[in-house]
């Protein structure tokens, strides 16, 4: 417990500075490809599946890395594992090894699939600090996992859209039902929808599926599935899987329907996006990198949520009408205070098994 508290306090001390600096510079104005004069790079980023500029998980994390390097006059480089979405543990390890051999003092790796490769690389390069976004405690002195309470912003998104009048919802998740972060998003989403429906005295329907999401990729099959949902009455779908967003927004556009974005504010990518469920991967990368270089580094894991201003909804770009900024701030305060407790035991398989739900009917589609 003392180890965790020391880590938490150290990270929180630099959080306000990180956010202030991050707001001063638009990460899009910082080049993605820099050339170091000596061929060495102080900080490195190893991407998850999907593209670097995915306007979601990869890009958000990369923005935090770039901002930190920019603000601290450091060199930086990203590494995309070979074979794209079919990358193996060896491919991920090779990317980390290349980063370490290029002089990285800290390597940020995004996504739970990095686990095996990261553990191998961390053991081989004990002098390099590894930051594992969406990760866990590996028990290694040079690894820090950063986890998020996705169930909290998933809950807020589900609650908000039901208060706004949506009664037929959908959830399309990445990772094939094996990604802890997406599972927490989805289970929180159901809880929020259920509570809002109970408040309004109605019952809402949710189509819930991991189909075509194993590789977090856009695909014609996924677009066809979601189009079928919209054609049979679904009004809004939570697009919880990085590049899967492209297929889901395409289906929504073709059917005059709506979407909930994920990880980053995706409202500017499609007019179909009503709200997004946010988690601060940019801030998480920034503040943990700061701990490497300011001497406050502690290994282990830290979990960030509403209390750390690390999850929420972007109400400034919201297209919601009935769920207001005041509603949001009040609910967020209740989560922070503990007055509102959201179950974080994510439903991996049939979410009905975690019920019974009082005011939602979940149609689980495998």
C-alpha positions in Angstrom: 0.0 0.0 0.0 2.8 2.4 0.9 4.4 1.7 -2.5 1.2 2.5 -4.3 0.6 5.7 -2.4 4.1 6.9 -3.1 3.6 6.3 -6.8 0.1 7.9 -6.8 1.3 11.0 -5.0 4.3 11.4 -7.2 2.2 11.1 -10.4 -0.5 13.5 -9.1 2.2 16.1 -8.3 3.1 16.4 -12.0 -0.5 15.9 -13.3 -1.4 19.6 -13.2 1.8 20.6 -14.8 1.4 18.0 -17.5 -2.1 19.1 -18.3 -1.2 22.8 -18.4 1.8 22.1 -20.8 -0.3 19.8 -22.9 -2.9 22.5 -23.4 -0.3 25.0 -24.5 0.7 23.1 -27.6 -1.4 21.3 -30.1 0.1 17.8 -30.6 -0.9 17.9 -34.3 1.7 20.7 -34.6 4.5 18.5 -33.4 6.0 16.4 -36.2 5.5 12.6 -36.0 8.9 11.9 -37.6 11.9 13.7 -36.2 15.5 13.0 -37.0 17.9 12.9 -34.1 21.4 14.2 -34.9 23.1 11.3 -33.3 20.6 8.6 -34.3 19.6 8.2 -30.7 16.1 8.7 -29.3 15.3 9.5 -25.6 11.7 8.3 -25.6 9.9 5.8 -27.8 6.4 4.6 -28.5 5.4 1.1 -29.6 2.0 1.2 -31.2 -0.9 -1.1 -30.6 -2.8 -2.7 -33.5 -4.2 -0.2 -36.0 -2.6 2.9 -37.4 -0.6 5.5 -35.5 -3.0 8.2 -36.5 -6.2 6.4 -35.5 -7.8 9.4 -33.8 -8.2 7.0 -30.8 -6.0 4.9 -28.6 -2.7 4.9 -30.5 -2.9 8.6 -31.5 -3.9 9.7 -28.0 -1.0 7.9 -26.4 1.4 9.1 -29.1 0.3 12.7 -28.5 1.3 12.3 -24.8 4.7 11.0 -25.8 5.3 13.8 -28.3 4.1 16.5 -25.9 6.4 15.3 -23.2 9.4 15.1 -25.5 8.6 18.5 -27.0 8.1 20.2 -23.6 11.4 18.7 -22.3 13.5 19.1 -25.5 14.0 15.4 -26.0 14.2 13.2 -29.1 11.4 10.8 -29.8 10.4 8.0 -32.2 7.6 5.7 -32.7 7.8 2.0 -33.7 5.1 0.1 -35.4 5.5 -3.7 -35.0 5.8 -5.7 -38.3 2.8 -7.4 -39.9 0.3 -4.7 -38.8 -2.8 -6.2 -37.2 -1.4 -9.7 -37.5 1.7 -8.7 -35.4 3.0 -11.5 -33.2 4.7 -11.2 -29.8 8.0 -11.5 -31.6 7.1 -8.6 -33.8 6.3 -6.5 -30.8 9.4 -7.5 -29.0 11.5 -6.6 -32.1 10.0 -3.1 -32.1 10.9 -2.7 -28.4 14.4 -4.1 -28.9 15.0 -1.6 -31.7 13.8 1.2 -29.5 16.1 0.2 -26.6 19.1 -0.2 -28.9 18.4 3.2 -30.4 19.0 4.7 -26.9 15.5 5.0 -25.5 15.5 5.7 -21.8 11.8 5.1 -21.6 9.5 3.1 -23.9 5.7 3.5 -23.9 3.8 0.5 -25.2 0.1 0.7 -25.8 -2.4 -2.1 -25.5 -2.9 -5.2 -23.4 -1.5 -7.4 -26.3 2.0 -6.0 -25.6 2.2 -7.9 -22.4 4.4 -10.9 -23.3 6.7 -8.9 -25.5 7.1 -6.1 -23.0 8.0 -8.5 -20.2 10.6 -10.1 -22.4 12.1 -6.8 -23.4 12.0 -5.4 -19.9 14.0 -8.3 -18.6 16.6 -8.0 -21.4 16.9 -4.2 -21.0 16.7 -3.6 -17.2 18.1 0.0 -17.5 15.2 1.0 -19.7 11.9 2.1 -18.1 8.8 0.6 -19.7 5.4 2.2 -19.5 2.6 -0.2 -20.2 -0.7 1.6 -21.2 -3.7 -0.6 -20.5 -1.3 -2.8 -18.6 -0.7 -4.4 -15.2 1.9 -4.9 -12.5 4.5 -7.3 -13.8 6.6 -7.3 -10.6 9.6 -5.8 -12.5 11.5 -2.8 -11.2 11.5 -1.2 -14.7 7.8 -1.6 -15.6 4.9 0.6 -14.7 1.4 -0.4 -15.8 -1.3 2.3 -16.4 -4.9 1.1 -16.1 -8.1 3.1 -16.4 -11.6 2.8 -14.9 -13.3 2.6 -18.3 -16.5 1.4 -16.6 -16.9 4.9 -15.3 -17.0 6.8 -18.7 -18.8 3.8 -20.2 -21.5 4.3 -17.5 -21.7 8.1 -18.2 -22.1 7.5 -21.9 -24.9 4.9 -21.5 -26.7 7.1 -18.9 -26.4 10.2 -21.0 -27.8 8.8 -24.2 -30.8 7.2 -22.5 -31.6 10.4 -20.7 -31.4 12.1 -24.1 -34.1 9.8 -25.4 -32.3 6.9 -27.1 -34.1 3.6 -26.4 -32.5 1.2 -28.8 -28.8 1.0 -28.2 -25.9 -1.0 -29.5 -22.4 -1.9 -28.3 -19.7 -3.1 -30.7 -16.5 -4.0 -28.9 -12.9 -4.7 -29.9 -10.7 -7.6 -28.8 -13.2 -10.4 -29.3 -14.4 -10.3 -25.7 -10.9 -10.7 -24.3 -9.8 -7.1 -23.9 -10.2 -5.9 -20.3 -10.5 -2.2 -21.2 -13.3 -2.8 -23.8 -15.0 -5.2 -21.4 -15.1 -2.5 -18.7 -16.4 0.0 -21.2 -19.2 -2.3 -22.3 -20.3 -3.4 -18.8 -20.3 0.2 -17.6 -22.3 1.2 -20.6 -25.0 -1.3 -19.7 -25.1 -0.2 -16.1 -25.5 3.5 -17.1 -28.2 2.7 -19.6 -30.1 0.6 -17.0 -30.0 3.3 -14.3 -31.1 6.1 -16.6 -34.0 3.9 -17.9 -35.0 3.2 -14.3 -35.0 6.9 -13.6 -37.2 7.5 -16.6 -39.5 4.6 -15.8 -38.9 2.9 -19.2 -37.1 -0.2 -20.6 -34.4 0.1 -23.3 -32.9 -2.5 -25.6 -29.1 -3.1 -26.1 -27.6 -5.2 -28.9 -24.2 -6.2 -27.5 -21.5 -7.9 -29.6 -17.8 -8.6 -29.9 -18.3 -9.9 -33.5 -15.7 -8.8 -36.1 -13.7 -7.0 -33.4 -10.9 -9.4 -32.6 -8.3 -7.4 -34.6 -9.8 -3.9 -33.8 -10.1 -3.4 -37.6 -12.6 -1.7 -39.9 -14.2 -4.3 -42.2 -17.1 -4.8 -44.6 -18.4 -7.6 -42.4 -18.6 -5.3 -39.4 -20.2 -2.5 -41.4 -22.8 -5.0 -42.7 -23.5 -6.2 -39.1 -24.0 -2.7 -37.8 -26.1 -1.6 -40.8 -28.4 -4.5 -40.0 -28.8 -3.2 -36.5 -29.7 0.3 -37.7 -32.1 -1.1 -40.3 -33.9 -3.0 -37.6 -34.3 -0.1 -35.2 -31.1 0.5 -33.3 -30.6 4.2 -32.9 -27.1 4.6 -31.6 -24.0 2.3 -31.3 -21.1 2.6 -28.9 -18.1 2.1 -31.3 -15.6 0.6 -28.8 -12.6 -0.6 -30.8 -10.3 1.9 -32.3 -10.4 1.6 -36.2 -13.7 -0.3 -35.9 -15.1 3.3 -35.6 -14.8 3.7 -39.4 -17.1 0.9 -40.2 -19.6 1.9 -37.6 -19.8 5.5 -38.6 -20.1 4.5 -42.2 -23.1 2.3 -41.3 -24.6 5.2 -39.2 -24.2 7.7 -42.0 -26.0 5.4 -44.5 -28.9 5.0 -42.1 -29.2 8.5 -40.6 -28.3 7.0 -37.2 -25.8 7.8 -34.4 -22.6 6.8 -32.8 -20.8 7.0 -29.4 -17.0 7.4 -29.8 -14.3 6.0 -27.6 -10.9 6.9 -25.9 -10.6 10.4 -27.6 -13.2 13.0 -28.6 -14.2 11.7 -32.0 -17.0 14.3 -32.6 -14.9 16.1 -35.3 -14.5 12.8 -37.3 -18.1 12.3 -38.0 -21.4 14.2 -37.6 -22.9 10.9 -36.5 -21.0 11.1 -33.1 -23.2 12.3 -30.3 -20.7 11.9 -27.5 -17.5 10.0 -26.8 -16.4 8.0 -23.7 -12.9 9.4 -22.9 -9.9 8.1 -21.1 -6.7 10.1 -20.6 -4.2 8.1 -22.5 -2.4 11.3 -23.5 -2.2 12.4 -19.9 -1.3 9.0 -18.6 1.7 8.7 -21.0 2.8 12.3 -20.2 2.8 12.1 -16.5 4.4 8.6 -16.3 7.2 9.7 -18.6 7.7 12.7 -16.3 8.2 10.4 -13.4 11.0 8.6 -15.3 13.0 11.8 -15.7 12.2 13.7 -12.5 13.3 10.9 -10.2 9.8 10.0 -8.9 9.5 6.7 -10.9 8.0 3.8 -9.0 7.3 0.4 -10.6 3.9 -1.4 -10.2 0.6 -0.2 -11.6 -1.6 2.8 -11.2 -5.3 2.9 -12.0 -6.7 6.2 -13.1 -10.4 7.2 -13.1 -12.8 10.1 -12.5 -11.0 11.1 -9.2 -7.8 11.7 -11.2 -9.7 13.5 -14.0 -8.6 10.7 -16.3 -12.0 9.5 -17.6 -15.2 11.3 -18.6 -17.3 12.9 -21.4 -16.3 15.9 -23.6 -19.4 17.9 -22.9 -18.0 21.0 -24.7 -18.5 19.2 -28.0 -21.5 17.1 -27.0 -24.5 16.9 -29.3 -26.7 15.7 -26.5 -29.8 17.9 -25.8 -31.4 16.7 -22.6 -28.3 15.5 -20.7 -26.6 18.8 -19.8 -23.2 19.8 -18.7 -24.7 20.5 -15.2 -26.1 16.9 -15.1 -22.7 15.6 -16.1 -20.7 17.6 -13.5 -23.1 16.4 -10.8 -22.8 12.8 -11.8 -19.1 13.0 -12.1 -18.9 14.5 -8.6 -21.0 11.6 -7.3 -18.5 9.1 -8.8 -15.6 10.9 -7.3 -17.1 11.1 -3.9 -18.2 7.5 -3.9 -21.9 8.3 -3.8 -22.3 6.5 -7.1 -20.4 3.2 -7.3 -20.0 1.5 -10.7 -19.3 -2.2 -10.8 -15.9 -2.9 -12.5 -16.3 -6.6 -12.8 -16.6 -6.6 -16.6 -18.9 -9.1 -18.3 -16.6 -11.0 -20.6 -19.2 -13.3 -22.1 -23.0 -13.0 -21.9 -23.6 -9.7 -20.1 -27.0 -11.0 -19.0 -25.1 -13.3 -16.6 -24.0 -10.2 -14.6 -27.7 -9.1 -14.3 -30.5 -9.2 -13.6 -31.0 -5.9 -15.3 -34.1 -4.1 -14.2 -34.7 -1.8 -17.1 -32.6 -3.0 -20.0 -33.0 -6.0 -22.3 -29.6 -7.2 -23.6 -29.5 -9.1 -26.9 -26.1 -10.7 -26.8 -24.8 -11.4 -30.3 -21.7 -13.6 -30.6 
